[in-house]
């Protein structure tokens, strides 16, 4: 939070460092356990992005492992076919 101001109609407000908007100082807009540098909306957005990156990296690791397994099995079968072709000739 970069600043605090008082307005007669809303009361005390704080300015979010991320979105630069003024939000009332209450639990609905601020989550003190996560710090008061960013408003609750910006924190939620940050967490969603982080979770999305984690899911994406996990999925790509699984795809890479599947691809390596496939190539390993293919190479094994290819070597087997080549051995059979040499013995048959």
N, C-alpha and C positions, 0 to 999 in steps of 0.2 A: 504494500500500500504506500503510495507516494505522498498522499496528503489526506487530511481530514477537514471536513467543513461542516458547518451547522446551517440547516435551512429550517425555516419556521414550519413549512408544510410537512416535511419528512423527518426532520431531526438530524442526527449525526450521520454523515456519509463518508465513505472512504473511496479512494480512487485506486482501481486495480492497475497493477504494473503491466499486465499483459494486454488487456483490451482498452485501457485508459478511460473506462466509464466510471461514473460515480454511482455507488451502490449503498443503500442504507446499512448501517453497522448492526446487523442482527444475524442470527443463525441461518436464515433463509439464503443469504447472499454470501456469507463468509464461513469458512470452516477453520476455526483457530487451531485445531489439532494438526492440520496440514500447513499451517502458517498463514499469515495474512498478506502475503505479497500479491497473491492472485485471488480473484473472486471464485466462488464455487463453480460457476459455469466454465471458466478457463481451466480450473483443476480437472473437472470432469472431461473436458475435451482432451487435455493432456493425457489422462489415464486411458481414454479410449484409443488414442493414437499409439500409446505404448503397448497396450494389449493387442492391437491390430498388428504391430510390428512383430511381437512375440509369436503370434499365431502364424504369420507369414513366414518367419524364419523356421519355425518348427515344420510347417508344411513343405517348405523347400528342402529341408534336411531329409524328410521322409521320402520325397520324390527322388532325391539324389541317391539315397540308400537303395530304393527300389530299382533305379536305373543301374547301379553298380551290380546288384544281385542278378538282374536280367543279363547284363553283359557277361558276368562270370559264368552263368549257366549256358549262355549261347556259346562261349568259347569252349567250355567243357564238351558240349555236344559236337562242336566243329572238330575238335581234336579226336573225338571218338569216331566221327565219320571218316576222317582222314586215315586213322589207323585201320578201319575196316576196309577202306579202298586199297590201301597198301597190301594188306594180307590177301585180299581177293585177287589182286593182279599177279 
